[in-house]
């Protein structure tokens, strides 16, 4: 059985989605969110994300970690910098746990799951629920984004893994 963890990095809320099964079917899933208080210093918030994610990775021992690649919004450059810091902490936690990681652009995730690289977060959430056979909406949307990453990782696992333990770089 293959286990994939998907991570949607965020300073206030980092979404975690875990799916397990085979490249053709999902046997189970789990999800959660790491939240950090806005009143804490950035360094302390990053430390909290690292510690909590490291604990999850040790407990779950996934085969692969798929992380949403950071993108830049021209109007909000500071947000992009903060997201980059969170992504760095996420990648570090994976490396320390010995888990291979692949960063995937959000447009690629949307394209694979919905057929539209410009799909809304709600459309992605609906697609995730369809794959997991869920009726109730997944909230917060960070969770559905993380599960979307994990689902794609599971279904594409054989093409992402390379002989010798490496992970293929690039987009799906």
N, C-alpha and C positions, 0 to 999 in steps of 0.2 A: 504494500500500500504506500502511496506517495503522499507526503504532507507538504503543503506550500503555505507560507505566510506572506500576506500582502500588507504593506505599510503605506498609509497616507499621512506623510509627515505634516505636523502642524504644531506651533508653539503652544497654543491654548489647548488644542485637542489633536492628538495623534491617533488615527484610526488603525486598528489591527483586525485583520480578517484571516482566518485559518480555514483551509479546506483540505480534505483528504479523500483519497479514492484512487482512480486510475485515469489515464488520459481520455477515457471515454465516459466516465461517470463519477459523480460526486457521492461519496458514501456518508460524509458528515461535514459539519462546519462548526466554527465557534467565532465569536467576535467580541471586541471590547474597545475601549477608548482610554488613552492615558491623558488625563487633564492636568493642567498646571495653573496655579493662581496667577492672575495678572499682577498682583501686588508683589510677587517674588522677583528677585533679580534674574536676568536672563540666564546667567551662568547656573544658578540654582535650578531653574526650570529645565535647562538642558540636562543637568545631572539627574533630575527626577525621571525624565524621559529615558535616559540611558539605563538607569537602574531598573526601572519597571520593565522596559523592553528586554533587557538582559535576562531578567527572571523568567519572562514568558518564553524566550528562546531556549533557555536551559530546560524548562519544564516540557516544552512541546517538541523539541529537537526536529525542526522541519528539515526537509531535503533541500529547499531552495527558498530564498526570500526575494520577493518582487517589490521594489520601492518605486513610488511615483516620482518621476524625474521632476526637478524643480524648473519652473518656467518664470520668466520675468514679465511683470506688468509695468510698462513704462511709467504709468501714473503713480505707482507705489514701489519705488526701488528699495526702500527700507524693508518692506515685507518680503521681497525676494531674498534679501540678504539674510533675514531671520530664518526663512524657510531653508536656505542653504545650510545654515548652522544646524538646524534640526536634522536635515538629511544626513549631514556629516556624522552626527551622533548616532543616528539609526544605522548607517553603514558600519560605523565602528563597532557597535554592539553585535552586529552580524559577524563581522570579521573576528572579534574576540570569541564568539561562540563557535567559530569554525564553519559558519554557514555561508554558502555562496550566495551572492546577491546580484541582481540585475535591475538596473534603473530603466523604467519604461515611461515614455511620454504619454501624458494623459490623452492626447488625441488618438494615439494608437489603441489605447484601452477602449475608448469610446467607439472607434471604428470596428474593432473585433467584436465587441459585445452587442452593439446596436446597429452596426452597419453605417453609422454616421459619425465621422470624426468631430463634428460640432454638436453632438448630442448634449442635452442638458443633464445636470446632476440627477434630476428626477427620472429622466429616461434611462440613465445608467442604473439607478436604484431599481426601477421596474424590471430591467433585464436581469439583474442579480436575483431578484425575487423569483423570477421565472426559472432560472437555473437551479435555485434552491427549493423550488416548490413551496414558496411562502405566500400567504395571503396578506398578512399585516405588513405595513411599511417598516422598513429598517431605518431607525433613527439613532444617532444623528447620521447625516449623510456621509460623514467621514468613514463610518463603518461600512456602508455600501460601497464606497470607493475602494476601501482596503479589500473587501471581499471580491470586488471586480478584478483587482490585481491578482489575487490568489487564484481565482477561477481560471483566468487566462494562463497563469503559470502552470496550473494542473493540466489543462487541456493541451498545452504546448510543451509540456515537460520534456518529452523525448527530443524535441528539436532545440530546446534551450540547453540541455546538458551536453557537454562535449567529453570525448574520451580523455581520461587523465584528470577529471575533476574540474575542468574549467567551465566557464559559462560563455556562451556565444554573446558577443557584444552587439549592440545596435537595436533597431526597432523590430517589432514583430513583422 
